[in-house]
Amino acid sequence: MKYLKTIGFNSNQPIGRGFNYPYDIAFSNDGRIFVLNRMGGLNPSGIRIQICTFDEDWLGEFSTGPGTGDDQFKVPVCIAFDNQDFLYVTDESLNEVKVFDNQGNFVKKWGTAIEGFGCLKGPAGIAHGDDWAVYVVEQYANRIHKLTRDGESVLSWGEEGTGEGQFDMPWGITLDSQGHVFVADWRNDRIQKFTSNGEFIAAFGKSGDGDGQFNRPSSVAVDGKGFIYVADWGNERVQVLTPDGSFHQMLHGEATLSKWAQEWLEVNQDELQARNNSDLLTKGLPAHLRTPFHAASQTEPVFWGPVSVKLDSQDRLYVTEHSRHRIQIYEQSRSLSTQDIL
């Protein structure tokens, strides 16, 4: 993968340009980027969805501030567009999925956690299939729920455990071009692959910090050739796997300043000087600080809190970092193919 650019910078303001704990992104049919800001626990007033472009044009925001209203959230987790350009947002606290049009107008909601048809318990990852189904990860129920786009239950699978088809706090989800379902099984430190009807196919990874090992993977994406991208959240990195789940490549981050950050520093010279004095490019840390977390928190270019991985229509990889409040973007340095693994 080849690093392209970075979008975003930290803003503590509840409105306006800049991210604060971004957790996920989604792409509309016209290529706009919708960014879900979750904000920190001590300052939830900036929960919102922001809209920008690859070229870093700022287009606005909607659903600002915490709350229980139709267009508000308490603890939003993931977002995804369907093929009709409606945006779906999960909220693990309200136990709901809320649907908006591509202009940010509220359309409907479903999934309140009461006993009954289509209820959700801690909805997290969300993805859409070509069969018009919506796949929602229920992290508190340790299952995957397949529903219609009106929230009516079709089927569900999974239970707590470590065996095939079992989960322990699952998080991210995606579908490949063949309709296979991939789930980031967060506390089991693995990726599981299923048919669209929940039949187990394979599992990739185990606990650890080596190649092909994971520490709390939070998100997964699959490109058009079947290569698998995993946000290895606890190890502060992204791993690329081959279509059969073998290790292929490791990404640790190569961020440069975004256009927004550059513009802000140009008019805040005191902050620019403080940033230069802080030496955030130094990679040589004392032995007792050589952990993924310490390296990430003290070295600006590398990933810090890589919580989401998404691919756009050109198979460019977007890595959302909740702790650096930015998105790093990568492209294929050359066309990946299955010949790479033969």
Summary of the structure (lengths in Angstrom):
residues: 342
radius of gyration: 19.3
end to end distance: 18.8
largest distance: 58.2
contacts: 1159
relative contact order: 0.14
helix: 12%
strand: 39%
